[in-house]
């Protein structure tokens, strides 16, 4: 249910920062560490919070998640690896062994059970890119409208294509299953976006529409994804905020049954 107002508290100081950040804090009714202000639940308020998100905290995790403003992260790979190990592999006594980087880019892990190599695993973490970034010159209280292309499905397509090349370098003869784990760092995206990238959208009349196809004559991206997807036997979608995961089983995957057997997932 939507709320009309919510509370925000200041956690950091604007000292030695641009004067506009202090002005934004004042506009929010803050400007002192520990002060709590009740503000209207509007687009303008969230725009102001975005400018000083390193100095404030929204009180109410549910509301914050609804308007989650992703931090800019330089490298989350180690965090994501630890999450996947703790959430999926270790509870099932699967050892995820790092593969040293060589001349050719390879998957992140060998997956072993009882000391036996059972599968290869690559981890990808799609983000929103600059979709939700706020302009640096946005003034306090200013309202600005922009139209930006949502890169989610195209980013997923690129991740699938890159993963396929990495699996090919380590597992060229497909002796073992290939598992792609997607740790989702994009706002409000889910397994349905992955399904759309691979299978398209079924219309009521039975036809399928493919978001990766720009028009009737430009199927190159979609065909490239289909070709790359043939190298992947199982997808696992991870929500790092909720610490949950769910499998996506591609139809006709060469080693689907073996890939599902490793983490004890029903093959269908």
C-alpha positions, 0 to 999 in steps of 0.5 A: 500500500502506498504511503503519503509520508515517510521518515528519513534520518541524516547519517553523515555530514556535508562538511567538505562536500559541494554546497548543494548537498547541504542545501538538499539536506536543508530542503529535506528538513535535516542538516544535522546528524541524527535528525529525523524528518517526515517528508512527502512520498513524492518523486521530487523527494526521492530525487533529493534523497538520491543526491545525498543518499550517502548522507541519509537513511530511509526509515522503513526497509520495505519502503526503501526497497520499493524505491531502492537506489543502487549504490555505485559499486566498483567490484562486487565479485567477491561478495557475490561469490561468497553469497552464492557459496553460502546460499546455494552450494555449501548447504548442499555439500558442493565445493565451488573451486575458483578457476585461475584466470589464464590467457582465455577467460574461463568460468568462475568455478568448478563444482565438485561433490565428494571430490569429483568434478560435476559441473562448471559454473559462471557467475554474472551480476547484471546492473541497471547501468546508468538507468537510475543515475541522477544528473550531477547538475540537478538542483534541489527541488528541480523536476526534470523528465528524461526518457532512457532505454531500459538495458536489462534484457540486452544486458542479460543477452550479453551476459549469456553470450559471454558466459557461453564463450567462457564455458567453451574455453573450459568445457569444449567437449561438454563433458560436464554441465554448464550452470550460469548463476545470475546475481541480480543487481538490477532494480525490479528485474526478475527471472521473467526478463531472462525468459523474455530474452531467451523465449520472447513474449507469447501474445494471446493469439499464440505468436511470439514477440522478441524484445531483442529484435529491433524490427523484422529484418534485425534478428542478429542479436536474438539469433546470437543469444539462441546460439550461445544459450545452447551451451548452458544447461541450467540458469540460477537466478539469485536475489541478493536483497532477499537472499533467495534463488530459483532455477530456470530450466532451458528446454532441450538443454543437453545436460539438464538432468545432470545440472539439476541433480547436482543442487537437487532440483527437479529437472522439470 
